[in-house]
């Protein structure tokens, strides 16, 4: 898999992507299996960062319960 990060003036977005098996030679890129999205709004000095997510596209890639991350 891989990760994509988008940095904006007031927020950071992260997408973690898992893909189908890529250990063998392939002519076409392996399909995406899961996507987990996180966001992190800008925070001021002395404040704690507030991470939002993960939000999943499709089923979570692992057993997940909200509030446990």
PyMOL commands that place a pseudoatom at each C-alpha (Angstrom):
pseudoatom trace, name=CA, resn=UNK, resi=1, chain=A, elem=C, hetatm=0, pos=[0.000, 0.000, 0.000]
pseudoatom trace, name=CA, resn=UNK, resi=2, chain=A, elem=C, hetatm=0, pos=[0.863, 3.658, 0.109]
pseudoatom trace, name=CA, resn=UNK, resi=3, chain=A, elem=C, hetatm=0, pos=[-0.123, 6.939, 1.707]
pseudoatom trace, name=CA, resn=UNK, resi=4, chain=A, elem=C, hetatm=0, pos=[-1.120, 10.278, 0.206]
pseudoatom trace, name=CA, resn=UNK, resi=5, chain=A, elem=C, hetatm=0, pos=[-0.882, 13.527, 2.142]
pseudoatom trace, name=CA, resn=UNK, resi=6, chain=A, elem=C, hetatm=0, pos=[-2.525, 16.824, 1.183]
pseudoatom trace, name=CA, resn=UNK, resi=7, chain=A, elem=C, hetatm=0, pos=[-1.319, 19.861, 3.099]
pseudoatom trace, name=CA, resn=UNK, resi=8, chain=A, elem=C, hetatm=0, pos=[-3.467, 22.969, 3.081]
pseudoatom trace, name=CA, resn=UNK, resi=9, chain=A, elem=C, hetatm=0, pos=[-3.160, 26.229, 4.968]
pseudoatom trace, name=CA, resn=UNK, resi=10, chain=A, elem=C, hetatm=0, pos=[-5.619, 25.192, 7.694]
pseudoatom trace, name=CA, resn=UNK, resi=11, chain=A, elem=C, hetatm=0, pos=[-5.747, 21.407, 7.500]
pseudoatom trace, name=CA, resn=UNK, resi=12, chain=A, elem=C, hetatm=0, pos=[-3.798, 18.249, 6.722]
pseudoatom trace, name=CA, resn=UNK, resi=13, chain=A, elem=C, hetatm=0, pos=[-5.448, 15.247, 5.020]
pseudoatom trace, name=CA, resn=UNK, resi=14, chain=A, elem=C, hetatm=0, pos=[-4.015, 11.727, 4.911]
pseudoatom trace, name=CA, resn=UNK, resi=15, chain=A, elem=C, hetatm=0, pos=[-5.261, 8.759, 2.882]
pseudoatom trace, name=CA, resn=UNK, resi=16, chain=A, elem=C, hetatm=0, pos=[-3.763, 5.328, 3.612]
pseudoatom trace, name=CA, resn=UNK, resi=17, chain=A, elem=C, hetatm=0, pos=[-4.415, 2.933, 0.744]
pseudoatom trace, name=CA, resn=UNK, resi=18, chain=A, elem=C, hetatm=0, pos=[-4.022, -0.844, 0.680]
pseudoatom trace, name=CA, resn=UNK, resi=19, chain=A, elem=C, hetatm=0, pos=[-3.938, -2.734, -2.609]
pseudoatom trace, name=CA, resn=UNK, resi=20, chain=A, elem=C, hetatm=0, pos=[-4.461, -6.261, -3.851]
pseudoatom trace, name=CA, resn=UNK, resi=21, chain=A, elem=C, hetatm=0, pos=[-1.476, -8.639, -3.824]
pseudoatom trace, name=CA, resn=UNK, resi=22, chain=A, elem=C, hetatm=0, pos=[1.411, -7.084, -5.754]
pseudoatom trace, name=CA, resn=UNK, resi=23, chain=A, elem=C, hetatm=0, pos=[4.134, -9.654, -5.068]
pseudoatom trace, name=CA, resn=UNK, resi=24, chain=A, elem=C, hetatm=0, pos=[3.920, -11.133, -8.559]
pseudoatom trace, name=CA, resn=UNK, resi=25, chain=A, elem=C, hetatm=0, pos=[4.640, -9.461, -11.897]
pseudoatom trace, name=CA, resn=UNK, resi=26, chain=A, elem=C, hetatm=0, pos=[1.633, -7.570, -13.258]
pseudoatom trace, name=CA, resn=UNK, resi=27, chain=A, elem=C, hetatm=0, pos=[0.753, -5.637, -16.407]
pseudoatom trace, name=CA, resn=UNK, resi=28, chain=A, elem=C, hetatm=0, pos=[-2.028, -3.605, -14.776]
pseudoatom trace, name=CA, resn=UNK, resi=29, chain=A, elem=C, hetatm=0, pos=[-1.734, -1.959, -11.359]
pseudoatom trace, name=CA, resn=UNK, resi=30, chain=A, elem=C, hetatm=0, pos=[-3.321, -3.987, -8.532]
pseudoatom trace, name=CA, resn=UNK, resi=31, chain=A, elem=C, hetatm=0, pos=[-6.777, -2.844, -7.446]
pseudoatom trace, name=CA, resn=UNK, resi=32, chain=A, elem=C, hetatm=0, pos=[-7.308, -0.754, -4.329]
pseudoatom trace, name=CA, resn=UNK, resi=33, chain=A, elem=C, hetatm=0, pos=[-8.630, -2.850, -1.416]
pseudoatom trace, name=CA, resn=UNK, resi=34, chain=A, elem=C, hetatm=0, pos=[-9.141, -0.308, 1.376]
pseudoatom trace, name=CA, resn=UNK, resi=35, chain=A, elem=C, hetatm=0, pos=[-8.829, 3.417, 2.006]
pseudoatom trace, name=CA, resn=UNK, resi=36, chain=A, elem=C, hetatm=0, pos=[-8.595, 4.983, 5.468]
pseudoatom trace, name=CA, resn=UNK, resi=37, chain=A, elem=C, hetatm=0, pos=[-8.895, 8.782, 5.642]
pseudoatom trace, name=CA, resn=UNK, resi=38, chain=A, elem=C, hetatm=0, pos=[-7.726, 11.068, 8.440]
pseudoatom trace, name=CA, resn=UNK, resi=39, chain=A, elem=C, hetatm=0, pos=[-7.743, 14.843, 8.809]
pseudoatom trace, name=CA, resn=UNK, resi=40, chain=A, elem=C, hetatm=0, pos=[-5.932, 17.133, 11.174]
pseudoatom trace, name=CA, resn=UNK, resi=41, chain=A, elem=C, hetatm=0, pos=[-7.082, 20.753, 11.429]
pseudoatom trace, name=CA, resn=UNK, resi=42, chain=A, elem=C, hetatm=0, pos=[-4.527, 23.469, 12.187]
pseudoatom trace, name=CA, resn=UNK, resi=43, chain=A, elem=C, hetatm=0, pos=[-4.085, 24.030, 15.924]
pseudoatom trace, name=CA, resn=UNK, resi=44, chain=A, elem=C, hetatm=0, pos=[-2.667, 26.930, 17.898]
pseudoatom trace, name=CA, resn=UNK, resi=45, chain=A, elem=C, hetatm=0, pos=[0.419, 26.879, 20.093]
pseudoatom trace, name=CA, resn=UNK, resi=46, chain=A, elem=C, hetatm=0, pos=[-0.415, 25.336, 23.465]
pseudoatom trace, name=CA, resn=UNK, resi=47, chain=A, elem=C, hetatm=0, pos=[-3.479, 23.494, 22.137]
pseudoatom trace, name=CA, resn=UNK, resi=48, chain=A, elem=C, hetatm=0, pos=[-3.672, 19.771, 21.474]
pseudoatom trace, name=CA, resn=UNK, resi=49, chain=A, elem=C, hetatm=0, pos=[-4.089, 18.547, 17.881]
pseudoatom trace, name=CA, resn=UNK, resi=50, chain=A, elem=C, hetatm=0, pos=[-7.493, 17.002, 17.119]
pseudoatom trace, name=CA, resn=UNK, resi=51, chain=A, elem=C, hetatm=0, pos=[-7.113, 14.074, 14.727]
pseudoatom trace, name=CA, resn=UNK, resi=52, chain=A, elem=C, hetatm=0, pos=[-10.350, 13.120, 12.935]
pseudoatom trace, name=CA, resn=UNK, resi=53, chain=A, elem=C, hetatm=0, pos=[-10.830, 9.635, 11.549]
pseudoatom trace, name=CA, resn=UNK, resi=54, chain=A, elem=C, hetatm=0, pos=[-10.282, 7.179, 10.354]
pseudoatom trace, name=CA, resn=UNK, resi=55, chain=A, elem=C, hetatm=0, pos=[-13.149, 7.242, 7.894]
pseudoatom trace, name=CA, resn=UNK, resi=56, chain=A, elem=C, hetatm=0, pos=[-13.141, 4.233, 5.600]
pseudoatom trace, name=CA, resn=UNK, resi=57, chain=A, elem=C, hetatm=0, pos=[-14.064, 3.826, 1.968]
pseudoatom trace, name=CA, resn=UNK, resi=58, chain=A, elem=C, hetatm=0, pos=[-15.490, 0.319, 1.908]
pseudoatom trace, name=CA, resn=UNK, resi=59, chain=A, elem=C, hetatm=0, pos=[-14.939, -2.100, 4.769]
pseudoatom trace, name=CA, resn=UNK, resi=60, chain=A, elem=C, hetatm=0, pos=[-12.175, -1.388, 7.302]
pseudoatom trace, name=CA, resn=UNK, resi=61, chain=A, elem=C, hetatm=0, pos=[-8.994, -3.390, 6.606]
pseudoatom trace, name=CA, resn=UNK, resi=62, chain=A, elem=C, hetatm=0, pos=[-9.017, -4.620, 10.211]
pseudoatom trace, name=CA, resn=UNK, resi=63, chain=A, elem=C, hetatm=0, pos=[-11.545, -4.994, 13.047]
pseudoatom trace, name=CA, resn=UNK, resi=64, chain=A, elem=C, hetatm=0, pos=[-12.230, -1.395, 14.052]
pseudoatom trace, name=CA, resn=UNK, resi=65, chain=A, elem=C, hetatm=0, pos=[-14.253, 0.187, 16.840]
pseudoatom trace, name=CA, resn=UNK, resi=66, chain=A, elem=C, hetatm=0, pos=[-14.711, 3.969, 16.872]
pseudoatom trace, name=CA, resn=UNK, resi=67, chain=A, elem=C, hetatm=0, pos=[-12.924, 5.705, 19.729]
pseudoatom trace, name=CA, resn=UNK, resi=68, chain=A, elem=C, hetatm=0, pos=[-10.211, 3.065, 20.112]
pseudoatom trace, name=CA, resn=UNK, resi=69, chain=A, elem=C, hetatm=0, pos=[-7.551, 4.739, 17.969]
for i in range(1, 69): cmd.bond("trace and resi %d" % i, "trace and resi %d" % (i + 1))
show_as sticks, trace
zoom trace
